[in-house]
Amino acid sequence: MNAVLPGPTLSDDFAHFFQEELAQGANLEELSVNFVKANRPTSIIQRAASVEEVSNMVVYICSPLYFSNHRCRTAG
């Protein structure tokens, strides 16, 4: 069994979490960088992953090139 363990991801729900800041003109990607630095300081990419990055990992582990019994972090 494989598992994808996405960390903070730039999804609609992530944007909803910052709806007040976004309504005041904040940039979602900048908010994600600040959030990750404050809450996930060991993240290699130091930002939220895109939905595309997470979905690419899911497609990869479901492909014929898959591996098994691994947990795949997609947040750096």
Backbone hydrogen bonds, N-H to C=O, Kabsch-Sander energy under -0.5 kcal/mol:
donor,donor_aa,acceptor,acceptor_aa,energy
3,A,70,H,-1.8
5,L,3,A,-0.5
5,L,72,C,-2.4
10,L,49,A,-3.1
11,S,9,T,-2.8
15,A,11,S,-2.1
16,H,12,D,-2.3
17,F,13,D,-1.8
18,F,14,F,-0.9
18,F,15,A,-0.7
19,Q,16,H,-1.7
22,L,18,F,-2.6
23,A,19,Q,-2.1
24,Q,20,E,-1.0
25,G,22,L,-1.7
26,A,21,E,-2.4
31,L,27,N,-2.4
32,S,28,L,-2.3
33,V,29,E,-1.9
34,N,30,E,-2.2
35,F,31,L,-2.6
36,V,32,S,-2.6
37,K,33,V,-2.5
38,A,34,N,-1.9
39,N,35,F,-2.6
40,R,36,V,-3.1
43,S,40,R,-2.3
49,A,8,P,-2.5
51,V,10,L,-0.5
54,V,50,S,-1.8
55,S,51,V,-2.7
56,N,52,E,-2.5
57,M,53,E,-1.4
58,V,54,V,-1.9
59,V,55,S,-2.6
60,Y,56,N,-2.3
61,I,57,M,-2.4
62,C,58,V,-1.1
63,S,59,V,-0.5
63,S,60,Y,-1.3
66,Y,63,S,-1.6
72,C,3,A,-2.8
73,R,71,R,-0.7
74,T,5,L,-0.9
